[in-house]
Amino acid sequence: MTAIRPPALDAFLRKPDPAVVALLIYGEDGEAVRELAQRAVTRIAGAHDDPFAVAALGEADLAADPARLADEAQSMSMFGGARVIWVKGAGEAFHKAVTPLLQQAVPGNLIVAEAAVLAKSSRLRAAFEASPHALILPLYEAEAGEIASLVEQCLAQDGVRIAPDALARFIELCGTSRSLVRREAEKLALYARGTDRVSLADVEAVCGNDTGATPDALADSVFGGEVEAADRLLHDLLQSGEDAGRLLSAVHQQALRLAEFRIAIDRGASPEQAVKQARPPVFFRRQRLVQAQLRNWSLSDLVAAGSTLSANVLAVRQNAGLAQAIAGRCVLSLARKAAALRRDR
């Protein structure tokens, strides 16, 4: 097994290794996983929707006929050229069908499979990790540096640069979902056409959603003790297509940052100094909200909140069907805790 990161995918696709019989892409951002899988299929087959060059299979297809995967992998294109086997929603049926191919490594058409989050105990993940004839691309949540590079690359295609403060605000508004970031960057490039530099005002005019519901706004409402606002923002964000796990992760990141600020305060800094000197910086319109939160939360309370959020992020990833319910319960519980702390202050 060779594990690669998204930037290395194009290098493999330019010159596929014939010893690799299958590529597995998985992660919690389903849209980003699908986008990478489609890119791989298109680069190999020349298109992603040509039925003569692409055999699209699902779990139900493989459960009904496990041998079909091997048949498709060895089939010839009717009109010549490369074929790809694109497996969507890969799970237990795919695991049973692909295991013999990973062990025998008979040259054939490349299998590109996409899956949701796979735990370390996943048999499918274990099969790919154990095979020298497999390529695996785990799609973890992007870091701010990767997102910044992605935004700059998207804008550079239209000859546009982005100011540092505008880039920081873009990341605050759009988060770390690669697919959402790419869509918002393309929208921003269209808005900025005719100029050579995107400003903070441009980002605020175009990016984020019109209801004001952002992961940062949700985190601020939770730690500010605004119970009704937290409930409304979570509902709006989920309805707009945001992932429950990513939203909880954003709230978790806020707990970690508040804990860092609280340590600085306990060492003698004022809330204002702790927040204004933060790196990366806290967006100026949020600084007073964060300072108010720090006046209510002690370090021990923040550590407990961080532990709760970490456990719930894991629970969401392990129980996709209950993700929204788990996130809702956690958010409201912490918002009520913050409201009680504010009353007791």
Secondary structure, DSSP 8 states (H G I E B T S, - for coil): -EE--HHHHHHHHHS--TT--EEEEEES-HHHHHHHHHHHHHHHHS-SS-TTTEEEEEHHHHHH-TTHHHHHHH---TTSS--EEEEES--HHHHHHHHHHHHH----SEEEEEES---TT-HHHHHHHH-TTEEEEEE----HHHHHHHHHHHHHTTT-EE-HHHHHHHHHHHTT-HHHHHHHHHHHHHHTTT-SEE-HHHHHHHSS-TT---HHHHHHHHHTT-HHHHHHHHHHHHHTT--HHHHHHHHHHHHHHHHHHHHHHHTT--HHHHHHT-SS---GGGHHHHHHHHHH--HHHHHHHHHHHHHHHHHHHH-GGGHHHHHHHHHHHHHHHHHHHHHH-
